[in-house]
Amino acid sequence: MSISVFIAVLFAAILHASWNAIIKFGNDKLQGMVLLSLAHGIIGFCLVIFFPLPMANAWPWLIASVCFHLWYKLFLTSAYERGDLSRVYPIARGTAPIIVLVFSSIFLIDAISSKEIFAVIFIGIGIFILGFGVFRNKETLALLPFALCSALGTAGYSITDGLGARAAGNVTSYIGWLFFLDAIVFVIFAFFRRGSNILPKKPSTWALGLIAGSASVLAYWIAVWAMTITPIVLVAALRETSVLFAVFIGVFFFKERMGKSKIFASVLIVFGIIIMRF
C-alpha cells in the first residue's frame, strides 16, 4: 500500500467515525439514518447526472451492495438503540475485516503477504477488544447480535463494492449510483415503517444529518477508490481503524468510560497499522 493511499484511507477513517458519532448523538437513530440516506441520495443523484453509467458487468455487484448496505443500516441502527458508541462501533467494525480476510483467502480475491495477514488480524482483534465491555462490565447483551449482523453487512458491501468499482470503469460513477439507489431503498423502507413522522422538525437536526451524510459519501468514495488499486482486505482493515477515533469521540464528547482494555486494544490496532505500512 502506497503512502498516499495509506494517508487517504486513514482520513476516510476519521470521517467515518465522525458521521457515526453524529448518528449516535441523536435520540432517534432510525431518523438519523434516514437523514444520512437523504444526503446520500442528493449527492448520488448529482453524480449520476454528470458521470457515465457503470459498465454492464458492474451492475450485479452494485445491486448486491445496495442489499448489503440496507442490511448494515438496519442492524447498526438497532445496535445503537441498545448500546454505547464505544461498544457498538468496535464490535460492528472489528469483526468485518476478519470476515473479509477469510472470504478473500477462500476465493483468492487478492494476493496479500503473510505480514499483511497478521496486520489485519491484529487490527481486527484490537478493535473487537475495544467493545468487549459488553461482556465484562455486564452491559446489555441485546446489542451483540445486531452489532455482529451489522459486521456481516459491512464485510459484504466491502467485497462487492471493491469488485464492483473495479468492473465499473469509473469509481465516481459507481459511487453515485450506489448511494442514489441505496437512498431510495432505505427511505422507502423507513417511510413504510414510520410514515412521515420519520422526518425531523428541527432545522438543526436536518443540518446534522446532511453533514453526516456528506462526510459518509466522501469517506466511502476514498475507501472504494483505494480498493481499486489496493487489496480490498487491507483497505477494509485500515478503514476500520476509525474505531480509534470513535472511542476518542465517545470518551471526550459522550463521557463514556476509558479503561485499560481500551488502551491495550488501541496499542494492538496501532501495531497492526505499523505492520501493514512498514
BASEDREN-569453 format. One line per 10 residues: number of its first residue (from 1); their letters; for each residue x, z, y of N, C-alpha, C. Coordinates in Angstrom, 2 decimals, padded with zeros to 5 digits. Layout:
// BASEDREN-569453
NUM> a> X/Z/Y/X/Z/Y/X/Z/Y | ...;
//
This chain:
// BASEDREN-569453
1> msisvfiavl> 000.84/000.00/-001.19/000.00/000.00/000.00/000.88/000.00/001.24 | 000.67/-000.97/002.12/001.47/-001.07/003.33/001.13/000.07/004.28 | 002.04/000.32/005.23/001.84/001.42/006.17/000.63/001.14/007.07 | 000.40/-000.13/007.43/-000.74/-000.46/008.29/-002.06/-000.18/007.59 | -002.16/-000.56/006.32/-003.38/-000.28/005.55/-003.55/001.22/005.36 | -002.45/001.91/005.07/-002.46/003.36/004.86/-003.02/004.08/006.09 | -002.53/003.74/007.27/-002.99/004.38/008.50/-004.45/004.02/008.79 | -004.80/002.76/008.56/-006.17/002.32/008.81/-007.17/003.07/007.94 | -006.85/003.26/006.66/-007.76/003.95/005.75/-007.87/005.43/006.11 | -006.77/006.05/006.53/-006.83/007.44/006.98/-007.72/007.58/008.21;
11> faailhaswn> -007.64/006.61/009.11/-008.51/006.62/010.29/-009.97/006.49/009.86 | -010.22/005.63/008.87/-011.57/005.48/008.33/-012.06/006.79/007.72 | -011.13/007.53/007.11/-011.49/008.82/006.52/-011.97/009.81/007.58 | -011.30/009.81/008.73/-011.70/010.69/009.84/-013.11/010.32/010.31 | -013.36/009.03/010.47/-014.68/008.57/010.90/-015.75/008.95/009.88 | -015.39/008.83/008.61/-016.36/009.13/007.55/-016.75/010.61/007.56 | -015.76/011.47/007.70/-016.04/012.91/007.77/-016.89/013.23/008.99 | -016.65/012.53/010.09/-017.36/012.80/011.33/-018.85/012.48/011.21 | -019.17/011.32/010.60/-020.60/010.99/010.52/-021.31/011.87/009.51 | -020.60/012.31/008.47/-021.21/013.25/007.53/-021.52/014.58/008.20;
21> aiikfgndkl> -020.62/015.00/009.09/-020.85/016.25/009.83/-022.05/016.13/010.75 | -022.23/014.97/011.36/-023.38/014.75/012.24/-024.68/014.82/011.46 | -024.70/014.21/010.28/-025.89/014.25/009.43/-026.19/015.69/009.00 | -025.14/016.43/008.64/-025.31/017.82/008.22/-025.81/018.69/009.37 | -025.41/018.35/010.60/-025.75/019.16/011.76/-027.26/019.19/012.01 | -027.94/018.09/011.75/-029.37/018.03/011.99/-030.15/018.85/010.99 | -031.36/019.26/011.36/-032.20/020.06/010.48/-032.89/019.22/009.42 | -033.21/017.98/009.75/-033.91/017.08/008.84/-032.91/016.05/008.30 | -032.45/016.26/007.07/-031.40/015.42/006.52/-031.87/014.00/006.23 | -033.12/013.85/005.76/-033.64/012.51/005.50/-033.79/011.74/006.81;
31> qgmvllslah> -034.24/012.42/007.84/-034.35/011.80/009.15/-032.99/011.33/009.65 | -031.97/012.16/009.41/-030.63/011.78/009.81/-030.16/010.52/009.10 | -030.47/010.41/007.81/-030.09/009.23/007.05/-030.86/007.99/007.53 | -032.11/008.18/007.94/-032.90/007.06/008.47/-032.28/006.53/009.76 | -031.91/007.45/010.65/-031.26/007.03/011.89/-029.95/006.32/011.60 | -029.20/006.85/010.64/-027.96/006.21/010.22/-028.24/004.79/009.75 | -029.27/004.63/008.92/-029.61/003.31/008.37/-030.10/002.36/009.46 | -030.85/002.88/010.42/-031.30/002.03/011.53/-030.12/001.48/012.32 | -029.13/002.33/012.55/-027.91/001.86/013.22/-027.20/000.81/012.37 | -027.15/001.06/011.06/-026.55/000.09/010.15/-027.28/-001.26/010.25;
41> giigfclvif> -028.61/-001.19/010.27/-029.40/-002.41/010.30/-029.19/-003.20/011.58 | -029.14/-002.51/012.71/-028.94/-003.18/014.00/-027.58/-003.87/014.04 | -026.55/-003.13/013.65/-025.19/-003.70/013.66/-025.09/-004.81/012.62 | -025.65/-004.58/011.44/-025.62/-005.61/010.41/-026.31/-006.88/010.84 | -027.46/-006.76/011.51/-028.20/-007.93/011.99/-027.35/-008.74/012.97 | -026.68/-008.04/013.86/-025.80/-008.73/014.82/-024.69/-009.49/014.11 | -024.16/-008.90/013.05/-023.07/-009.56/012.32/-023.56/-010.79/011.54 | -024.73/-010.69/010.91/-025.20/-011.82/010.10/-025.56/-013.01/010.97 | -025.87/-012.78/012.24/-026.19/-013.87/013.15/-024.94/-014.69/013.47 | -023.83/-014.00/013.67/-022.63/-014.66/014.18/-021.61/-015.04/013.10;
51> fplpmanawp> -021.82/-014.58/011.85/-020.86/-014.89/010.80/-021.54/-015.67/009.68 | -020.79/-016.53/008.98/-021.39/-017.35/007.93/-021.84/-016.52/006.73 | -022.69/-017.14/005.92/-023.15/-016.47/004.70/-021.99/-016.22/003.75 | -022.02/-015.11/003.02/-021.00/-014.89/001.97/-021.10/-015.99/000.91 | -020.02/-016.22/000.21/-020.02/-017.19/-000.87/-021.04/-016.79/-001.93 | -021.55/-017.77/-002.67/-022.64/-017.53/-003.62/-022.29/-016.48/-004.68 | -021.04/-016.49/-005.15/-020.67/-015.56/-006.22/-020.52/-014.12/-005.73 | -020.67/-013.90/-004.42/-020.61/-012.53/-003.89/-021.97/-011.84/-003.91 | -023.05/-012.61/-004.01/-024.39/-012.03/-003.87/-024.78/-011.06/-004.99 | -024.43/-011.32/-006.25/-024.74/-010.30/-007.27/-024.09/-008.96/-006.97;
61> wliasvcfhl> -022.83/-008.99/-006.50/-022.15/-007.75/-006.12/-022.85/-007.11/-004.93 | -023.29/-007.92/-003.99/-023.95/-007.42/-002.78/-025.26/-006.72/-003.13 | -026.06/-007.32/-004.00/-027.33/-006.72/-004.40/-027.09/-005.41/-005.16 | -026.10/-005.44/-006.06/-025.77/-004.21/-006.80/-025.33/-003.11/-005.84 | -024.57/-003.48/-004.83/-024.09/-002.49/-003.86/-025.24/-001.86/-003.08 | -026.22/-002.66/-002.68/-027.38/-002.12/-001.97/-028.08/-001.06/-002.82 | -028.19/-001.31/-004.11/-028.80/-000.34/-005.03/-027.97/000.94/-005.12 | -026.65/000.78/-005.21/-025.77/001.95/-005.28/-025.81/002.75/-003.97 | -025.87/002.05/-002.84/-025.94/002.75/-001.55/-027.24/003.54/-001.42 | -028.34/002.96/-001.89/-029.61/003.68/-001.85/-029.53/004.93/-002.71;
71> wyklfltsay> -029.00/004.79/-003.91/-028.81/005.92/-004.81/-027.97/007.01/-004.13 | -026.86/006.60/-003.53/-025.94/007.52/-002.86/-026.63/008.28/-001.73 | -027.36/007.57/-000.89/-028.01/008.21/000.26/-029.06/009.22/-000.18 | -029.84/008.86/-001.17/-030.91/009.75/-001.63/-030.34/011.06/-002.17 | -029.31/010.95/-003.00/-028.76/012.16/-003.61/-027.90/012.96/-002.63 | -027.21/012.28/-001.71/-026.43/013.02/-000.71/-027.35/013.80/000.21 | -028.44/013.17/000.62/-029.41/013.87/001.46/-029.96/015.10/000.76 | -030.31/014.96/-000.51/-030.85/016.09/-001.28/-029.81/017.20/-001.44 | -028.55/016.81/-001.62/-027.48/017.80/-001.77/-027.28/018.58/-000.47 | -027.32/017.89/000.67/-027.12/018.55/001.96/-028.28/019.51/002.28;
81> ergdlsrvyp> -029.43/019.26/001.69/-030.56/020.16/001.90/-030.39/021.46/001.12 | -029.38/021.51/000.23/-029.21/022.66/-000.66/-027.87/023.36/-000.51 | -026.94/022.83/000.28/-025.64/023.46/000.36/-024.86/023.10/001.61 | -023.75/023.85/001.84/-022.89/023.66/002.99/-022.11/022.35/002.90 | -021.74/021.86/004.07/-020.92/020.65/004.15/-019.64/020.81/003.35 | -018.98/021.97/003.46/-017.69/022.16/002.80/-017.81/022.34/001.29 | -019.04/022.43/000.75/-019.26/022.47/-000.70/-019.76/021.13/-001.21 | -020.79/020.61/-000.56/-021.39/019.35/-000.99/-020.39/018.21/-000.90 | -019.75/018.10/000.25/-018.88/016.96/000.52/-017.73/016.84/-000.48 | -017.01/017.92/-000.79/-015.91/017.79/-001.76/-016.37/017.40/-003.16;
91> iargtapiiv> -017.47/017.99/-003.62/-017.95/017.66/-004.96/-018.43/016.21/-005.00 | -019.16/015.81/-003.97/-019.70/014.45/-003.93/-018.58/013.41/-003.84 | -017.55/013.73/-003.07/-016.49/012.74/-002.85/-015.33/012.88/-003.81 | -015.06/014.10/-004.30/-013.88/014.33/-005.12/-013.93/013.68/-006.48 | -015.11/013.61/-007.07/-015.22/013.01/-008.39/-015.28/011.49/-008.34 | -015.62/010.93/-007.20/-015.77/009.47/-007.09/-014.48/008.70/-007.41 | -013.32/009.06/-006.82/-012.12/008.29/-007.14/-011.69/008.39/-008.59 | -011.98/009.52/-009.25/-011.66/009.65/-010.67/-012.53/008.69/-011.48 | -013.80/008.59/-011.12/-014.71/007.65/-011.80/-014.21/006.22/-011.60 | -013.81/005.90/-010.38/-013.30/004.56/-010.09/-012.02/004.30/-010.88;
101> lvfssiflid> -011.16/005.30/-010.98/-009.92/005.16/-011.74/-010.21/004.85/-013.21 | -011.11/005.60/-013.81/-011.46/005.38/-015.22/-012.05/004.00/-015.41 | -012.97/003.61/-014.55/-013.61/002.30/-014.67/-012.59/001.18/-014.47 | -011.73/001.33/-013.48/-010.72/000.30/-013.21/-009.74/000.15/-014.37 | -009.40/001.29/-015.00/-008.47/001.26/-016.12/-009.09/000.57/-017.34 | -010.37/000.84/-017.58/-011.05/000.26/-018.74/-011.23/-001.24/-018.58 | -011.64/-001.66/-017.39/-011.95/-003.07/-017.17/-010.82/-003.84/-016.48 | -009.68/-003.16/-016.28/-008.48/-003.81/-015.74/-008.76/-004.55/-014.42 | -009.43/-003.87/-013.51/-009.78/-004.48/-012.23/-008.53/-004.74/-011.39 | -007.67/-003.75/-011.27/-006.42/-003.87/-010.50/-005.29/-003.19/-011.27;
111> aisskeifav> -004.10/-003.71/-011.13/-002.94/-003.08/-011.75/-002.34/-002.06/-010.78 | -002.17/-000.81/-011.26/-001.53/000.21/-010.44/-000.49/000.92/-011.29 | 000.48/001.53/-010.61/001.59/002.18/-011.30/001.20/003.56/-011.79 | 002.04/004.13/-012.65/001.82/005.50/-013.14/001.84/006.49/-011.99 | 002.75/006.27/-011.05/002.84/007.14/-009.88/001.53/007.14/-009.10 | 000.93/005.97/-008.93/-000.31/005.86/-008.18/-001.47/006.49/-008.94 | -001.44/006.41/-010.27/-002.47/007.08/-011.07/-002.42/008.59/-010.85 | -001.21/009.15/-010.87/-001.06/010.59/-010.63/-001.51/010.95/-009.22 | -001.25/010.09/-008.26/-001.67/010.35/-006.88/-003.19/010.45/-006.79 | -003.89/009.52/-007.44/-005.35/009.53/-007.43/-005.88/010.80/-008.10;
121> ifigigifil> -005.25/011.20/-009.21/-005.69/012.40/-009.92/-005.49/013.65/-009.08 | -004.32/013.76/-008.42/-004.06/014.91/-007.55/-005.09/014.98/-006.42 | -005.36/013.85/-005.81/-006.32/013.82/-004.70/-007.71/014.21/-005.20 | -008.12/013.65/-006.34/-009.44/013.95/-006.88/-009.60/015.42/-007.24 | -008.59/015.99/-007.92/-008.65/017.40/-008.31/-008.67/018.30/-007.08 | -007.81/017.98/-006.12/-007.76/018.78/-004.90/-009.07/018.78/-004.15 | -009.69/017.60/-004.05/-010.97/017.50/-003.36/-012.04/018.30/-004.08 | -012.06/018.19/-005.42/-013.08/018.89/-006.18/-012.92/020.41/-006.07 | -011.66/020.89/-006.05/-011.42/022.33/-005.92/-011.98/022.86/-004.60 | -011.95/022.03/-003.57/-012.48/022.46/-002.28/-013.95/022.85/-002.37;
131> gfgvfrnket> -014.67/022.26/-003.31/-016.08/022.58/-003.45/-016.37/023.56/-004.56 | -015.35/024.17/-005.14/-015.53/024.98/-006.33/-016.21/026.31/-006.06 | -016.33/026.68/-004.79/-017.00/027.92/-004.46/-018.46/027.96/-004.88 | -019.01/026.79/-005.16/-020.39/026.75/-005.64/-020.53/027.52/-006.95 | -019.41/027.65/-007.70/-019.42/028.44/-008.93/-018.92/029.87/-008.66 | -017.75/029.96/-008.03/-017.08/031.25/-007.90/-017.81/032.22/-006.99 | -018.34/031.70/-005.90/-018.98/032.57/-004.92/-020.48/032.71/-005.14 | -020.95/032.25/-006.29/-022.37/032.37/-006.66/-023.28/031.71/-005.63 | -022.78/030.62/-005.03/-023.64/029.84/-004.16/-024.65/029.09/-005.02 | -025.66/028.56/-004.40/-026.70/027.89/-005.16/-026.15/026.73/-005.98;
141> lallpfalcs> -026.51/026.72/-007.25/-026.10/025.62/-008.14/-027.03/024.42/-008.01 | -028.07/024.57/-007.21/-029.05/023.49/-007.09/-028.43/022.23/-006.50 | -027.38/022.39/-005.69/-026.78/021.22/-005.06/-025.94/020.40/-006.03 | -025.49/021.01/-007.14/-024.48/020.40/-008.01/-024.92/019.06/-008.61 | -026.07/018.96/-009.28/-026.44/017.66/-009.86/-026.63/016.58/-008.81 | -027.12/016.95/-007.63/-027.32/015.98/-006.57/-025.98/015.48/-006.03 | -025.02/016.39/-005.87/-023.70/016.01/-005.38/-022.99/015.10/-006.39 | -023.11/015.42/-007.68/-022.47/014.61/-008.72/-023.11/013.23/-008.82 | -024.44/013.17/-008.70/-025.10/011.87/-008.71/-024.71/011.04/-007.49 | -024.51/011.72/-006.36/-024.01/011.04/-005.17/-022.63/010.44/-005.43;
151> algtagysit> -021.79/011.17/-006.18/-020.46/010.67/-006.52/-020.53/009.40/-007.36 | -021.48/009.34/-008.29/-021.68/008.13/-009.09/-022.04/006.95/-008.19 | -022.88/007.21/-007.21/-023.24/006.15/-006.27/-022.04/005.68/-005.47 | -021.21/006.63/-005.02/-020.01/006.28/-004.26/-019.06/005.43/-005.09 | -018.84/005.84/-006.34/-017.96/005.08/-007.23/-018.52/003.68/-007.46 | -019.84/003.60/-007.65/-020.47/002.31/-007.91/-020.33/001.35/-006.74 | -020.63/001.82/-005.53/-020.54/000.88/-004.41/-019.10/000.60/-004.00 | -018.18/001.51/-004.30/-016.77/001.23/-004.01/-016.28/000.04/-004.85 | -016.64/000.05/-006.12/-016.21/-001.03/-007.02/-016.92/-002.34/-006.67 | -018.24/-002.29/-006.51/-018.98/-003.53/-006.25/-018.62/-004.12/-004.89;
161> dglgaraagn> -018.38/-003.28/-003.89/-018.04/-003.80/-002.57/-016.62/-004.35/-002.52 | -015.70/-003.70/-003.23/-014.35/-004.23/-003.29/-014.33/-005.62/-003.92 | -015.02/-005.76/-005.05/-015.07/-007.05/-005.74/-015.93/-008.06/-004.96 | -017.01/-007.58/-004.38/-017.89/-008.46/-003.63/-017.24/-009.03/-002.39 | -016.51/-008.18/-001.65/-015.84/-008.65/-000.44/-014.75/-009.67/-000.77 | -014.08/-009.47/-001.91/-013.07/-010.44/-002.34/-013.70/-011.80/-002.64 | -014.90/-011.76/-003.20/-015.59/-013.00/-003.56/-016.29/-013.64/-002.37 | -016.57/-012.86/-001.33/-017.38/-013.34/-000.21/-016.68/-014.36/000.66 | -015.35/-014.24/000.75/-014.60/-015.13/001.62/-014.47/-014.63/003.04 | -015.30/-013.66/003.42/-015.26/-013.09/004.78/-015.77/-011.66/004.72;
171> vtsyigwlff> -014.89/-010.71/005.01/-015.25/-009.30/004.90/-016.37/-008.92/005.87 | -016.29/-009.40/007.10/-017.29/-009.03/008.11/-018.66/-009.57/007.75 | -018.71/-010.78/007.22/-019.98/-011.35/006.77/-020.58/-010.51/005.66 | -019.75/-010.13/004.71/-020.22/-009.30/003.59/-020.75/-007.96/004.09 | -020.01/-007.31/004.96/-020.41/-006.01/005.51/-021.72/-006.14/006.30 | -021.84/-007.22/007.07/-023.06/-007.43/007.85/-024.30/-007.50/006.98 | -024.23/-008.32/005.93/-025.38/-008.44/005.03/-025.62/-007.15/004.25 | -024.56/-006.48/003.86/-024.70/-005.22/003.13/-025.48/-004.20/003.95 | -025.08/-003.98/005.18/-025.74/-002.96/006.00/-027.13/-003.40/006.44 | -027.31/-004.68/006.67/-028.63/-005.18/007.06/-029.63/-004.98/005.93;
181> ldaivfvifa> -029.27/-005.39/004.72/-030.17/-005.25/003.57/-030.37/-003.78/003.19 | -029.28/-003.01/003.23/-029.36/-001.59/002.89/-030.31/-000.86/003.84 | -030.24/-001.20/005.12/-031.11/-000.55/006.10/-032.58/-000.86/005.82 | -032.88/-002.10/005.51/-034.27/-002.48/005.22/-034.81/-001.68/004.04 | -034.03/-001.63/002.96/-034.47/-000.95/001.75/-034.68/000.54/002.00 | -033.70/001.19/002.65/-033.79/002.65/002.81/-034.87/003.05/003.81 | -035.01/002.30/004.90/-036.01/002.65/005.91/-037.42/002.47/005.35 | -037.63/001.42/004.57/-038.94/001.22/003.93/-039.23/002.38/002.99 | -038.22/002.79/002.21/-038.40/003.93/001.30/-038.77/005.19/002.08 | -038.05/005.45/003.18/-038.29/006.66/003.96/-039.68/006.66/004.58;
191> ffrrgsnilp> -040.14/005.51/005.08/-041.47/005.43/005.65/-042.54/005.61/004.58 | -042.28/005.09/003.39/-043.22/005.26/002.29/-043.33/006.73/001.91 | -042.24/007.46/002.03/-042.21/008.87/001.65/-042.77/009.79/002.72 | -042.45/009.50/003.99/-042.82/010.45/005.05/-043.66/009.84/006.17 | -043.83/008.56/006.19/-044.57/007.93/007.26/-043.80/007.90/008.57 | -044.50/007.69/009.67/-043.84/007.58/010.98/-043.24/008.90/011.44 | -043.59/009.99/010.79/-043.02/011.29/011.14/-041.52/011.36/010.88 | -041.02/010.41/010.13/-039.60/010.40/009.83/-038.76/010.09/011.07 | -039.39/009.48/012.08/-038.67/009.14/013.31/-038.64/010.34/014.25 | -037.50/010.63/014.84/-037.38/011.80/015.73/-038.05/011.57/017.06;
201> kkpstwalgl> -038.37/012.65/017.72/-039.00/012.58/019.04/-037.98/012.73/020.17 | -036.87/013.44/019.89/-035.90/013.73/020.94/-034.87/012.59/021.10 | -034.60/012.16/022.32/-033.58/011.14/022.55/-032.19/011.57/022.06 | -031.91/012.88/022.15/-030.59/013.36/021.71/-030.40/013.17/020.21 | -031.50/013.31/019.45/-031.42/013.09/018.00/-031.16/011.63/017.70 | -031.82/010.74/018.43/-031.57/009.31/018.29/-030.11/009.00/018.59 | -029.59/009.60/019.64/-028.21/009.34/020.03/-027.22/009.76/018.95 | -027.45/010.96/018.37/-026.56/011.43/017.29/-026.60/010.50/016.09 | -027.81/010.07/015.72/-027.93/009.19/014.58/-027.27/007.85/014.79 | -027.42/007.28/015.98/-026.82/005.99/016.27/-025.29/006.09/016.36;
211> iagsasvlay> -024.81/007.20/016.88/-023.36/007.41/016.92/-022.81/007.52/015.50 | -023.50/008.30/014.66/-023.08/008.44/013.27/-023.09/007.10/012.55 | -024.14/006.32/012.78/-024.24/005.01/012.14/-023.14/004.07/012.56 | -022.80/004.07/013.83/-021.72/003.20/014.31/-020.39/003.59/013.70 | -020.12/004.90/013.64/-018.88/005.37/013.02/-018.84/005.01/011.55 | -019.99/005.09/010.90/-020.08/004.77/009.48/-019.76/003.31/009.22 | -020.31/002.41/010.03/-020.05/000.97/009.86/-018.57/000.67/010.02 | -017.97/001.19/011.08/-016.55/000.93/011.32/-015.69/001.48/010.20 | -016.00/002.71/009.76/-015.22/003.33/008.69/-015.30/002.52/007.41 | -016.49/002.04/007.10/-016.63/001.31/005.84/-016.08/-000.10/005.93;
221> wiavwamtit> -016.18/-000.72/007.08/-015.56/-002.04/007.25/-014.06/-001.94/006.98 | -013.41/-000.92/007.52/-011.97/-000.73/007.30/-011.68/-000.56/005.82 | -012.48/000.27/005.14/-012.25/000.53/003.72/-012.42/-000.73/002.88 | -013.48/-001.49/003.14/-013.72/-002.71/002.35/-012.66/-003.76/002.65 | -012.29/-003.88/003.90/-011.19/-004.80/004.24/-009.93/-004.42/003.47 | -009.62/-003.13/003.42/-008.43/-002.67/002.70/-008.53/-003.00/001.21 | -009.74/-002.92/000.65/-009.93/-003.20/-000.78/-009.69/-004.67/-001.13 | -009.74/-005.55/-000.14/-009.50/-006.97/-000.41/-008.02/-007.28/-000.55 | -007.16/-006.37/-000.09/-005.72/-006.63/-000.13/-004.93/-005.53/-000.84 | -005.64/-004.48/-001.29/-005.01/-003.33/-001.94/-005.88/-002.93/-003.13;
231> pivlvaalre> -005.31/-002.40/-004.22/-006.14/-001.95/-005.35/-007.29/-001.06/-004.91 | -008.48/-001.34/-005.41/-009.69/-000.63/-005.00/-009.57/000.87/-005.20 | -009.02/001.29/-006.33/-008.95/002.71/-006.64/-008.08/003.47/-005.65 | -007.01/002.84/-005.15/-006.14/003.51/-004.18/-006.86/003.71/-002.84 | -007.57/002.68/-002.42/-008.33/002.81/-001.18/-009.44/003.85/-001.33 | -010.13/003.83/-002.48/-011.21/004.79/-002.72/-010.68/006.22/-002.67 | -009.52/006.45/-003.29/-008.96/007.80/-003.32/-008.49/008.23/-001.93 | -007.78/007.35/-001.23/-007.27/007.71/000.10/-008.42/007.92/001.08 | -009.46/007.13/000.94/-010.63/007.28/001.81/-011.28/008.64/001.63 | -011.25/009.16/000.40/-011.90/010.44/000.15/-011.11/011.62/000.68;
241> tsvlfavfig> -009.90/011.39/001.21/-009.20/012.48/001.88/-009.94/012.90/003.15 | -010.97/012.15/003.48/-011.83/012.55/004.60/-012.38/013.96/004.40 | -012.36/014.41/003.15/-012.85/015.76/002.88/-012.02/016.82/003.62 | -010.75/016.56/003.83/-009.92/017.49/004.59/-010.46/017.66/006.01 | -010.83/016.53/006.59/-011.38/016.58/007.95/-012.78/017.20/007.94 | -013.53/016.96/006.86/-014.86/017.56/006.74/-014.77/019.07/006.63 | -013.79/019.56/005.88/-013.59/021.00/005.75/-013.21/021.60/007.10 | -012.34/020.93/007.81/-011.94/021.37/009.15/-013.17/021.47/010.07 | -014.01/020.45/010.03/-015.22/020.45/010.84/-016.15/021.58/010.41 | -016.30/021.75/009.09/-017.16/022.80/008.57/-016.72/024.18/008.98;
251> vfffkermgk> -015.41/024.42/008.94/-014.87/025.74/009.27/-014.95/026.03/010.76 | -014.56/025.06/011.58/-014.43/025.33/013.01/-015.70/025.07/013.81 | -016.61/024.25/013.29/-017.82/023.97/014.05/-019.06/024.59/013.42 | -019.09/024.67/012.08/-020.23/025.27/011.40/-019.95/026.70/010.96 | -018.74/027.20/011.27/-018.35/028.58/010.94/-018.40/028.86/009.44 | -018.07/027.85/008.64/-018.02/028.04/007.20/-016.70/028.70/006.82 | -016.70/029.38/005.68/-015.57/030.21/005.29/-014.38/029.37/004.80 | -013.17/029.81/005.19/-011.92/029.17/004.74/-011.16/030.16/003.89 | -010.96/029.84/002.61/-010.27/030.76/001.70/-008.99/030.17/001.14 | -008.35/030.93/000.26/-007.09/030.50/-000.33/-007.26/029.23/-001.17;
261> skifasvliv> -008.39/029.13/-001.86/-008.60/027.96/-002.71/-008.65/026.68/-001.89 | -009.22/026.75/-000.69/-009.27/025.56/000.16/-007.87/025.17/000.64 | -007.06/026.19/000.93/-005.68/025.90/001.34/-004.91/025.27/000.19 | -005.05/025.82/-001.02/-004.37/025.28/-002.20/-004.82/023.85/-002.47 | -006.13/023.63/-002.40/-006.67/022.29/-002.65/-006.16/021.30/-001.61 | -006.06/021.74/-000.37/-005.56/020.86/000.69/-004.12/020.44/000.42 | -003.32/021.38/-000.09/-001.93/021.07/-000.44/-001.88/020.02/-001.54 | -002.75/020.15/-002.54/-002.80/019.16/-003.63/-003.14/017.78/-003.09 | -004.10/017.73/-002.19/-004.52/016.44/-001.62/-003.38/015.80/-000.84 | -002.72/016.60/-000.01/-001.60/016.08/000.77/-000.47/015.61/-000.14;
271> fgiiimrf> -000.23/016.36/-001.22/000.80/015.97/-002.19/000.44/014.62/-002.82 | -000.84/014.44/-003.15/-001.28/013.17/-003.71/-001.09/012.02/-002.73 | -001.38/012.28/-001.46/-001.19/011.26/-000.43/000.28/010.86/-000.33 | 001.16/011.86/-000.36/002.61/011.60/-000.27/003.07/010.75/-001.47 | 002.60/011.11/-002.66/002.97/010.33/-003.84/002.50/008.89/-003.71 | 001.29/008.71/-003.25/000.72/007.37/-003.14/001.51/006.51/-002.16 | 001.88/007.10/-001.04/002.54/006.31/000.01/004.02/006.11/-000.26 | 004.68/007.13/-000.85/006.14/007.05/-000.97/006.60/006.94/-002.41;
//
